[in-house]
Amino acid sequence: MIRVQEQDFDVGEEYRRFCAGRTDVGGVCMFVGLVRDFAPIDGADVSISAMTLEHYPGMTEKQLADIEAEAQSRWQLDDTLIIHRYGRMEPGDQIVMVAVASTHRDAAFEAARFLMDWLKTKAPFWKKEETKDAAQWVDARESDDTAAKRWEKK
C-alpha cells in the first residue's frame, strides 16, 4: 500500500493496522524518517528551521508503486506499506514510513533498506530547506546515489 499525503501519521496506529490479523508473518521491519534540525550545506552542518517537500501527483504514486513492485519481485514479502508526506515540515516532524512484513526477518530487513534507498533516489520529490538566511532547493546527494547503487542488478 502506498500513501502520499500532507497530513502526519500515527506510527503506532499504522503498525497496528499493518499487522492486524496477520499470523503468517514472521517479522515486520519499519523505518520512520524525521526532519533533522541541520543539513550538510557546502561541507558544513547548517541549522535548518523547516523543510518543504513537493511532488508531482500521479507520477509520484506510480514511481513508488514501481519501487514497491521491484522489492516484491526481489524478496518474498507478505506486505508492504509506504507513507510519504509532502508540504512544509519542521524539525522532528515525520516525513516517511516504510514497513515490510515477511515470513523471515532477513527479507524484511533487506527490502526495507532497498525501499528507502530507492525511494530517496528514484521517487519524484523535491526538497527545499530553510535556514535563518535563506531557502534553497536541495540537489541529490552522492551518498544517496551510492546507497542506491548497491541494489543495481548485475
C-alpha positions as CSV (number, residue, x, y, z in Angstrom):
1,M,0.0,0.0,0.0
2,I,1.2,3.5,-0.9
3,R,0.0,6.8,0.5
4,V,1.3,10.2,-0.4
5,Q,-0.2,12.8,1.9
6,E,0.3,16.2,3.5
7,Q,-1.0,15.2,7.0
8,D,1.0,13.5,9.7
9,F,0.5,9.8,10.5
10,D,0.4,7.8,13.8
11,V,3.2,5.2,13.7
12,G,1.6,3.0,16.3
13,E,-1.8,3.1,14.6
14,E,-0.2,2.4,11.2
15,Y,1.7,-0.6,12.7
16,R,-1.5,-2.0,14.4
17,R,-3.4,-1.8,11.1
18,F,-0.5,-3.3,9.2
19,C,-0.2,-6.3,11.5
20,A,-3.9,-6.8,12.2
21,G,-4.9,-10.4,11.9
22,R,-1.6,-11.4,10.4
23,T,-0.5,-14.8,11.8
24,D,1.5,-15.7,8.7
25,V,4.1,-13.0,9.2
26,G,7.4,-13.8,11.0
27,G,8.7,-10.2,11.2
28,V,8.0,-6.6,10.4
29,C,10.8,-4.2,9.7
30,M,9.9,-0.5,9.9
31,F,11.7,2.7,9.2
32,V,10.4,6.2,10.0
33,G,12.3,9.2,8.6
34,L,12.2,12.5,10.5
35,V,13.1,16.1,9.7
36,R,16.5,16.9,11.2
37,D,17.4,20.4,12.5
38,F,20.5,20.5,10.4
39,A,21.7,19.7,6.9
40,P,25.1,19.4,5.2
41,I,25.4,22.5,3.0
42,D,28.8,23.3,1.4
43,G,30.6,20.8,3.5
44,A,29.3,22.1,6.9
45,D,26.2,21.3,9.0
46,V,23.9,24.2,8.8
47,S,20.8,24.8,11.1
48,I,17.5,24.1,9.4
49,S,14.3,25.7,10.5
50,A,12.0,23.9,8.1
51,M,11.8,21.7,5.0
52,T,9.3,21.7,2.2
53,L,8.7,18.6,0.0
54,E,6.9,19.0,-3.3
55,H,5.9,16.1,-5.6
56,Y,4.2,15.5,-8.9
57,P,0.8,13.9,-8.1
58,G,0.2,10.8,-10.1
59,M,3.8,10.4,-11.2
60,T,5.0,10.1,-7.6
61,E,2.5,7.4,-6.7
62,K,3.3,5.5,-9.9
63,Q,7.1,5.6,-9.2
64,L,6.5,4.5,-5.6
65,A,4.4,1.6,-6.9
66,D,7.2,0.6,-9.3
67,I,9.7,0.7,-6.4
68,E,7.3,-1.4,-4.3
69,A,6.8,-3.9,-7.1
70,E,10.6,-4.2,-7.5
71,A,11.0,-5.0,-3.8
72,Q,8.3,-7.6,-4.0
73,S,10.0,-9.2,-7.0
74,R,13.3,-9.5,-5.2
75,W,12.1,-10.8,-1.8
76,Q,9.3,-13.0,-0.6
77,L,7.2,-10.3,1.1
78,D,3.8,-10.7,2.7
79,D,3.0,-7.0,2.7
80,T,4.5,-3.5,2.3
81,L,3.5,0.0,3.4
82,I,4.9,3.3,2.2
83,I,3.7,6.6,3.6
84,H,5.4,9.7,2.3
85,R,4.4,13.2,3.3
86,Y,4.7,16.4,1.3
87,G,4.4,20.1,2.3
88,R,6.2,22.2,4.9
89,M,7.6,20.3,7.9
90,E,9.7,21.4,10.9
91,P,12.5,19.6,12.7
92,G,11.2,16.5,14.5
93,D,8.2,16.0,12.1
94,Q,7.8,12.6,10.4
95,I,8.5,12.5,6.7
96,V,8.2,8.9,5.7
97,M,7.3,5.4,7.0
98,V,8.2,2.2,5.3
99,A,7.0,-1.1,6.7
100,V,7.8,-4.5,5.3
101,A,6.2,-7.8,6.5
102,S,7.8,-11.2,5.7
103,T,7.8,-14.7,6.9
104,H,11.6,-14.3,7.5
105,R,13.3,-11.3,9.0
106,D,16.2,-11.1,6.5
107,A,13.8,-10.4,3.7
108,A,12.0,-7.8,5.7
109,F,15.3,-6.0,6.7
110,E,16.7,-6.1,3.2
111,A,13.5,-5.0,1.5
112,A,13.0,-2.1,3.9
113,R,16.5,-0.8,3.2
114,F,16.1,-1.2,-0.5
115,L,12.8,0.7,-0.4
116,M,14.3,3.6,1.4
117,D,17.4,3.7,-0.8
118,W,15.4,3.7,-4.0
119,L,12.8,6.0,-2.6
120,K,15.5,8.6,-1.9
121,T,16.9,8.5,-5.4
122,K,14.0,7.4,-7.7
123,A,10.8,8.9,-6.3
124,P,9.9,12.4,-7.7
125,F,10.1,14.5,-4.6
126,W,11.8,17.9,-4.5
127,K,13.2,19.3,-1.2
128,K,13.7,22.9,-0.1
129,E,15.5,23.6,3.1
130,E,15.0,26.8,5.1
131,T,17.9,28.3,7.1
132,K,17.9,31.6,9.0
133,D,19.4,33.3,6.0
134,A,17.6,31.7,3.0
135,A,15.6,28.8,1.5
136,Q,17.2,26.6,-1.2
137,W,16.3,23.6,-3.2
138,V,18.4,20.6,-2.4
139,D,20.4,18.7,-5.1
140,A,20.6,14.9,-5.0
141,R,23.3,13.7,-2.6
142,E,26.1,11.5,-3.7
143,S,25.7,9.4,-0.5
144,D,22.1,8.6,-1.5
145,D,23.2,7.6,-5.0
146,T,25.9,5.4,-3.6
147,A,23.5,3.6,-1.3
148,A,21.0,3.0,-4.2
149,K,23.7,1.6,-6.5
150,R,24.3,-1.4,-4.3
151,W,20.8,-2.6,-5.4
152,E,21.5,-2.5,-9.1
153,K,21.2,-5.8,-10.8
154,K,24.4,-7.0,-12.4
